[in-house]
Structure formats: C-alpha cells, structure tokens
Amino acid sequence: MMKHIAIGQSGGPTAVINATLAGFVRKLYKDHALSFVINGYEGLADNLLMDAEKDTITNLLQHEKVPGAFLGAGRYEFDREKIKVSVENLRSRGINTLVFIGGNGTMQALARLKKEAEYQGYALQVIGLPKTVDNDLGETDHAPGFGSAAKYVAHAARDMSRDLQAMNNFEQVRILETMGRNAGWLTAAAGLLNDHPQDGPHVISLPEDPLAPEALIKGTTRAIEQYGCALVIVSEGAVWDEAYQVERDYVRGRPVLGGISNEVEQVLKTHLNVMVRAELLGMNQRSFSAAVSSTDFQEALETGEMGAEWVREERTGVMAALQRVSETPYRIEYIPVSLEAVGSSGERKLPARFMKDQQAYNEWLRPLVGKEAAAYPPPLQRRNSHVFEQDKSK
C-alpha cells in the first residue's frame, strides 16, 4: 500500500543529520508519496510542507555529506494547541506517516503528536530517528552526530595543546569550552588523544561534577609547574561556583548555555597572575565536515534506512536506538524503543565509571570516531623558564 509520508528535522543540526535524511528518502521516494516539513516543528504547526518533487529529491540526496539540516531544523515551543493544529494539518493533507530526526525534545514531541492523533481518531504512524552531538539521548548507546563532534573535540584539544606548549613563555593557560549542555560526553572526548603527560587536557570539568574553583586552581597550578602550561576543558553546562550554570541567553523557552570559560579565565588570572586565554570551540563541533567520522556517517545513513524499513513494517511510536552488541569487532544493532521510554528517561548523563576512568571512556569512544588518528611523538622536554609572577617577588 502506498503511504503519504512526511519527514522533518528538528533541534540543533549535526555534521551527519542529512545522511540520515538521505538514507530514509532514498529507500522510499520511488514507492511512496513524500512531503518535507520545513523548519522542524514550527513548519508542522504552520503547515509549511513541500511535496517531494524530483529536483528537490535530487538536491536532497546531493546533501548526503553536507552539514546543517537540509530541511531546516531549529527549536520551537511546541505547546498543546500547536500539537493539535499540527495533527489537523497532517490530516488535511492525507499524511498517514510522520517521521522526525532529532533528539530528546523531538522524541517527546513525537510521543505527544501520536497521543493527539489517537485522541482525534486519526491513524498516524509515528517514527523517530535519533541525532545529537551531546549524546544525551536516552535508551540508545549513542546517536548519530556525536561521533563526529567527539572526533572534532579530541583533535582540537590535542592540537591546541601543542600550540600552547609552543607559546608557553607568553601564554600559560588556555581554556576550551565545549558544547554538551548538561551531559559530559563531548567534553570528556577531549581526553581521547592525550598520549603524553605534557599534552592536555590537564583539567577537565564535566557538568556531572560541580566545578570547585579551589580544585580548578590547584589542577592548573600543578600543570604549569610541571609542564609550563595548562590546557583546561570546560563544558558549557559545567556547574560553577554557588551551583549555577552560566547562561548566554534565553530563547524560545530554552536557556542557551555558554560563557563559563570567560568566568574561569577571570578566576585563574586573579589567583595565578599568568596569561590566560578562553576559547569557544563553537558550532564547528557540530558542523565541521572535515572531521566527520566514517563510523558516524555510516550509522547515520543506516539509521535513515532502518527508519524506512520500519515504515514499511508498520511500526509506530518508536525510535530507532543503536544497541552495541560487540566491542571487538565493534558492531551495533538497530532496535525499536518506545518514544515514551525515551522521553521518560530524561537526559543521559556520563556515567560515574567513565568520569572516574578516562581510559575506559576512551575504549568505549574509539569506534565512534572512526579510524584512529596516528599518535603524536612526545614533545621536546624544554627547560621550563616560566615561574609564577608572585614567586618572582620573593
């Protein structure tokens, strides 16, 4: 039976979200009617849907390896009335299958759409396809988008460390702020390629472990004394002094985290009297195509293809979760989990076992970043001429 399927993308984009879209569309467009939801749930509420014309499909498939979100994504306050209107819009167009690619908020919204359709007596098949760079999505080992973002963070941290070592007679501390919101998966990835003690990061601050200024100062001081410089990694969601997170803004009902690196910079400058620079790794973490992981891309593609198979199999109310079934060799399976279970599980935090053991986390992470980068040789053991200014006065 031919279906009329609508698909959309929602939330923050990733470097591989369009691979999931392409994998899904390629499997279905010849046998079913497709419509594209523009700008995520906002487009669903405002009835901004496009019929899948031949030229549009060709363009979409050409975006398979392009970052961003081909259909537009973004964030939207999807309240009860807008959900009601969205189901009415789908019904008026004769759309009987709705698929969205997204994270926690996307899956929660899909579950609510399914319930509203049932309330209206409309038979609507609903499937969620995961994506996130934060890896905070519940009921799945990981989600497409995370592996590439983690690869970018790992390489950026290692290379920034070598750059800092070269400049340690001028600049002694560099602070890198990562994305990740309230989960430390992405921040912890900064330690993946740390093969030598001199290489950073020397201090990592995770949202799951409140950042005590005293511990920050102590760890940074120790690194400067031993190596002449210190690379500090902080998550945008790190809980700072007095148990608060630094917010950059508040947009569409959602706090936008960011800016803690600037506060950390001021604390370290004040207490250590050294040159300190704060840097945001920024949106490159989720959009840098040169850092796309081969594993991440392949899994993103397969996630879309699996979603297409489940459309044919009449599955509904589920998300395609990635379940790790083998470490050596690395292998996953795609399993259906209920949207309600994903929503009720909340944000998936970095577990204590990984917080306490960086090497255990690295072993878990390595397959997701694809082919591992060649190790750097140890840096030259230069004589450390830098001493703290306060010591010079003694």
ChimeraX attribute file (.defattr): number of C-alpha atoms within 10 A of each C-alpha:
attribute: neighborCount
match mode: 1-to-1
recipient: residues
	/A:1	6
	/A:2	9
	/A:3	16
	/A:4	17
	/A:5	24
	/A:6	24
	/A:7	23
	/A:8	25
	/A:9	30
	/A:10	27
	/A:11	22
	/A:12	19
	/A:13	25
	/A:14	29
	/A:15	33
	/A:16	36
	/A:17	34
	/A:18	29
	/A:19	31
	/A:20	27
	/A:21	29
	/A:22	24
	/A:23	22
	/A:24	25
	/A:25	23
	/A:26	16
	/A:27	16
	/A:28	19
	/A:29	17
	/A:30	9
	/A:31	11
	/A:32	14
	/A:33	16
	/A:34	23
	/A:35	21
	/A:36	22
	/A:37	28
	/A:38	22
	/A:39	23
	/A:40	26
	/A:41	28
	/A:42	20
	/A:43	19
	/A:44	25
	/A:45	23
	/A:46	15
	/A:47	18
	/A:48	16
	/A:49	22
	/A:50	14
	/A:51	13
	/A:52	17
	/A:53	12
	/A:54	10
	/A:55	8
	/A:56	13
	/A:57	18
	/A:58	13
	/A:59	11
	/A:60	20
	/A:61	18
	/A:62	13
	/A:63	19
	/A:64	21
	/A:65	17
	/A:66	19
	/A:67	19
	/A:68	20
	/A:69	25
	/A:70	21
	/A:71	20
	/A:72	17
	/A:73	23
	/A:74	14
	/A:75	18
	/A:76	19
	/A:77	13
	/A:78	19
	/A:79	11
	/A:80	12
	/A:81	9
	/A:82	17
	/A:83	22
	/A:84	18
	/A:85	16
	/A:86	23
	/A:87	22
	/A:88	19
	/A:89	18
	/A:90	23
	/A:91	16
	/A:92	10
	/A:93	13
	/A:94	13
	/A:95	20
	/A:96	16
	/A:97	20
	/A:98	24
	/A:99	25
	/A:100	25
	/A:101	28
	/A:102	27
	/A:103	27
	/A:104	23
	/A:105	18
	/A:106	25
	/A:107	28
	/A:108	18
	/A:109	19
	/A:110	26
	/A:111	21
	/A:112	19
	/A:113	22
	/A:114	23
	/A:115	16
	/A:116	20
	/A:117	21
	/A:118	13
	/A:119	11
	/A:120	13
	/A:121	9
	/A:122	16
	/A:123	14
	/A:124	23
	/A:125	19
	/A:126	25
	/A:127	30
	/A:128	31
	/A:129	27
	/A:130	29
	/A:131	30
	/A:132	27
	/A:133	29
	/A:134	28
	/A:135	30
	/A:136	27
	/A:137	27
	/A:138	22
	/A:139	23
	/A:140	21
	/A:141	15
	/A:142	25
	/A:143	28
	/A:144	31
	/A:145	29
	/A:146	30
	/A:147	34
	/A:148	30
	/A:149	34
	/A:150	30
	/A:151	27
	/A:152	26
	/A:153	29
	/A:154	24
	/A:155	19
	/A:156	16
	/A:157	26
	/A:158	21
	/A:159	16
	/A:160	19
	/A:161	23
	/A:162	16
	/A:163	11
	/A:164	21
	/A:165	25
	/A:166	13
	/A:167	12
	/A:168	19
	/A:169	15
	/A:170	14
	/A:171	18
	/A:172	23
	/A:173	27
	/A:174	23
	/A:175	26
	/A:176	27
	/A:177	26
	/A:178	29
	/A:179	26
	/A:180	25
	/A:181	25
	/A:182	22
	/A:183	25
	/A:184	31
	/A:185	29
	/A:186	28
	/A:187	29
	/A:188	28
	/A:189	26
	/A:190	27
	/A:191	25
	/A:192	24
	/A:193	25
	/A:194	19
	/A:195	14
	/A:196	12
	/A:197	13
	/A:198	23
	/A:199	25
	/A:200	28
	/A:201	26
	/A:202	21
	/A:203	20
	/A:204	24
	/A:205	23
	/A:206	26
	/A:207	23
	/A:208	18
	/A:209	14
	/A:210	17
	/A:211	21
	/A:212	14
	/A:213	14
	/A:214	12
	/A:215	11
	/A:216	17
	/A:217	17
	/A:218	12
	/A:219	16
	/A:220	21
	/A:221	19
	/A:222	14
	/A:223	22
	/A:224	22
	/A:225	14
	/A:226	12
	/A:227	20
	/A:228	24
	/A:229	33
	/A:230	30
	/A:231	28
	/A:232	27
	/A:233	26
	/A:234	26
	/A:235	29
	/A:236	30
	/A:237	29
	/A:238	30
	/A:239	22
	/A:240	19
	/A:241	12
	/A:242	9
	/A:243	10
	/A:244	12
	/A:245	21
	/A:246	19
	/A:247	14
	/A:248	13
	/A:249	10
	/A:250	10
	/A:251	11
	/A:252	10
	/A:253	9
	/A:254	11
	/A:255	14
	/A:256	16
	/A:257	20
	/A:258	22
	/A:259	19
	/A:260	24
	/A:261	25
	/A:262	18
	/A:263	13
	/A:264	22
	/A:265	19
	/A:266	14
	/A:267	17
	/A:268	20
	/A:269	16
	/A:270	10
	/A:271	12
	/A:272	18
	/A:273	12
	/A:274	20
	/A:275	16
	/A:276	22
	/A:277	19
	/A:278	20
	/A:279	15
	/A:280	18
	/A:281	16
	/A:282	13
	/A:283	14
	/A:284	15
	/A:285	24
	/A:286	29
	/A:287	24
	/A:288	18
	/A:289	19
	/A:290	9
	/A:291	21
	/A:292	26
	/A:293	26
	/A:294	16
	/A:295	17
	/A:296	25
	/A:297	26
	/A:298	15
	/A:299	23
	/A:300	29
	/A:301	23
	/A:302	19
	/A:303	29
	/A:304	28
	/A:305	22
	/A:306	20
	/A:307	29
	/A:308	20
	/A:309	15
	/A:310	16
	/A:311	21
	/A:312	12
	/A:313	9
	/A:314	11
	/A:315	15
	/A:316	20
	/A:317	20
	/A:318	24
	/A:319	30
	/A:320	24
	/A:321	25
	/A:322	22
	/A:323	17
	/A:324	14
	/A:325	12
	/A:326	10
	/A:327	11
	/A:328	7
	/A:329	8
	/A:330	12
	/A:331	12
	/A:332	15
	/A:333	11
	/A:334	17
	/A:335	14
	/A:336	21
	/A:337	18
	/A:338	18
	/A:339	26
	/A:340	16
	/A:341	16
	/A:342	24
	/A:343	21
	/A:344	12
	/A:345	12
	/A:346	15
	/A:347	18
	/A:348	21
	/A:349	17
	/A:350	21
	/A:351	13
	/A:352	10
	/A:353	10
	/A:354	16
	/A:355	18
	/A:356	10
	/A:357	10
	/A:358	15
	/A:359	13
	/A:360	12
	/A:361	20
	/A:362	17
	/A:363	12
	/A:364	13
	/A:365	20
	/A:366	18
	/A:367	20
	/A:368	25
	/A:369	25
	/A:370	18
	/A:371	11
	/A:372	13
	/A:373	11
	/A:374	7
	/A:375	10
	/A:376	14
	/A:377	8
	/A:378	11
	/A:379	13
	/A:380	8
	/A:381	8
	/A:382	9
	/A:383	8
	/A:384	14
	/A:385	8
	/A:386	17
	/A:387	13
	/A:388	14
	/A:389	11
	/A:390	11
	/A:391	7
	/A:392	7
	/A:393	6
	/A:394	5
